[in-house]
Amino acid sequence: MASPGMMQSGLSRDLFEAWCTDKKNGVIVAGYCVEGTLAKQILSQPPDITTQGGQKLPLRMSVDYISFSAHVDYEQSSEFVRLLKPHHLVLVHGEQNEMLHLKAALDREYEDKEDDSRLEIYTPKNTQSVMLHFKGEKIAKVVGTLASEELKDGQQISGILAKRGFKYHLIDPSELSSYAELTTCSFTQRLVFVSELPLELLCSYLQKLCPTTQLAAEQGKKTIKTFEGAIQIMEEKANTYIIQ
């Protein structure tokens, strides 16, 4: 017994080069071999090999292969996939041809499955990115004041989605502290800008961007309310406006 098993260098390579010309000798390759290695090359029984020093030597010794690997075979791999029932499977760390064979076998096994049981299989090259798409549907229980009124089919509601354990709850922001150890607060940002446009003309431009923009009076000052009132623009003084 000598390592490394792929015989690229080390003791196994030295012994192989010393014994390969004698037909009385033999080598047994145990386990997986990567393409481009000496162990993979001699499995095809070439007439000669190239030594580390560049010399050509005839290959007369016998070459055999046995599977003595810690890696699982197809039956074990496919059984593992069946138990997990994933929607996506990424095959890595293997020879490309072998991974393509495994992908083809799994594709045949899952080709007649229902949509919920479909398996997307990927065999990316090294450094190649894989984009996985998952269904974003979640079931949440509406609690608190949001649940005080009966909801109609198709009605939209908004709140904070909170997760406790493995369950989701939709909560009104004002009631967040009642269902979680969290509190809410509000921030108001004020920006000042200078413009020669009168407020009425500025409102007209904003209405093209957001049709619900309105010009109203707030505390005795003309105020533009846009984006459902989330943004307000007030005239502080001539040609000077405040956004909040």
N, C-alpha and C positions, 0 to 999 in steps of 0.2 A: 504494500500500500504506500502510495506517495501522493503528495499534494503539490501544487493545486490541481483540481480535477480537470480544468480546461487546458492544462499543459502549455500555457503561454510562456512560462518561465519557471525557475525553481527546480527542486529535486525531480519532480515528475518529468519535466522537459529534458533534463540531463540524462536520466535513465532511459527515456524513450529514444533519444538520439544515439545512445550507446548500444541499444539492443534491437532497434527496428530493422536492421539489415539481415538478421538471423531468423529463418522461418521456424526455428525451434522455440522462439519466444512468442509471447502473446501479451496483449493489453486489453483490459476490460475497462471501458468508460462507464462510470457509474453516475447517473444523474443528468441534469439538464446541461446543454452546451450552447453557448452563444454563437451566432453566426460570426465568422471571421477568426475563430480560435482554432488552434491545432486540433483539439479534441473533436470539434465539429467537422473539420476537414477530413480527418482519417476515417470517419464513419462511412464516407462514400468510397473507401478503398482506392485512393489514388495510387498510381504506380510509383510515385516518389514524393518526398517531402523536402522542404527547405529548412535547414538548420538555422539556429540563431545567428550563426556566423555567415550565412548566405550560401552554404554548400548544399548541393543536391545529394540526397541519399535515397536508395531504393527502399520501398516499404515492402518487406517480406514477412514480417511478423503478422500473426493473426490479430484481428480487431473485432471485439465483441462489445455489445452494449446491454446493460441491465438497468432497470429503473430502480434506483436506490436514492429517492429524493423525498424531502419533507413536504414538497408541494403536492396539493391534492389533484386528483384526476377529474375528468369531465363529470363523472357520476356524482362525486362529492361536491363539486362546484355547483352543478345544476340543482342538487338537493338543497344546498345552502340558499340558493336564490329562491327556490320554491317556498322555503320556510319563511324567509324575510318578506317576500311579496313586494319588492321595490318597484317603483315606476321608472327609475333610471339606473343603469348599470354602466360603470366606466371600467374598461379593461386596460390595465397598465402592467408594467414590469414583466414583460414577456416578449418573445420573438414575434415579429409582426405577422408572419404566416400562421403561427399557432394561434395567435389571438383572433385572427380573421376566421380560422376554422371554428374556434369556440363561439364566436359571434354568430356565424352561419348556423351552427347547431342550435343555439338558443333562439335565434330568429324563427327557425322552423318549429320549435316547441311552442312558441308564444304567438305564432301568426294568426291563429284562429281564436284567440282570446277576446273577451269583451273589452270595450274601451277602458273600463275601470281596472282591468287586469293587464292592459298592454304594457310591454316592457320596452323602453327605449335603450338601445345598447350603443355605446360609443367606444371607439378604439383610437384615441388621439395619439399623434406622434409626440415625441419629447418636446416640451415647451409649448405645445399647442393648447389653446384655451378651449374649455368646454362650457357652453351656456346651458344651464338646466332650468326648465320652466315647471313651476308647481302651481297647482290650483290655489287661488287665494281665498277660497270660500271658508268662512268661519261661522259657527253658530254661537250667538251670544244671547244671554238672558237680559231683557230690559228690566231694570229695577228702579225703585224710587219714584220720584215725580214723573219721570218719563213713562212709567207704566200706569199712571193714575187714570189715563184715558184709554179707551179701547182703540187700538190701531186698526186702520182699514187696510185692505189688501193693496199693496203698491205704495202706501204712504211712506214718505221718507222722514226719518228722524235723525238728529245728530246729538252726539255726546262724547264722552271719553270711554274708550274701550279698555277695560282693566282685566287683567288675567290673574286669577287666584287658583293656584294648583293647576289643574288642567281644564278649568272652566273660564269662560269669558262673560263679562258683564258690561252692559252699556249703561253709563251713569251720567247724570247731569253734572257739569263741572262744579256747581255749588255744593253738591253732596258727596264729592270725592272723599273728604275726610271721614265720612260715615262708613265707607266701605273699604278704605285703605289708609294706611298711615302716611298719607300725602296731603299737602295743602296746595291751594291755587293762589295765584296773585296776578295782577294785571300791570302791564307796562304801557305808558303813554310816551311816545317819542314826538318831539317837536322840532321841526326843521324850518329855518327861515330862508327865503329866497327872494330875489329882487327881479321884477318883471315890469316892463312898460305896458303890458297888455292889461286892459281893464278887466275886472272880475267877471263881467258878463261874457266877454269874448273868451276868456279862459274856460268858463263853464261850457260854452258852445263847443270848444275843441274837445273837452273831456267827454261830452255827450256822444261824440263819434267813437270814442274808445269804450265808453260804458254808457249805454242808453239810459240807465236809471239815474244818471247824475242830475241833481237838482240844486237850484239856488234858493236859499231860504234865509230867514233872519234868526240869528242866535244871539241873545243878550244884546240886542240893539245893533248887531253887526251882521253885514251880509256874509253868508257862509255857503260854500259849495260842499255838498255831501255827495260822495261818489263811492262806488263799490259797496252798495248796501249800507252806507253810513260808516264803513270801517275807516274811511279817510275823509278828513274835513280840512278845507282850505279857507282861512279867514284873512281878511285884509287888516294888517296891523296899522299901517299908515300908507301914505301915498307910495305906490310902486313897491311896497314891501308886504309879503304874504307869509303866513304861518301854516305849515302842514302838520296835522296831528291825527 
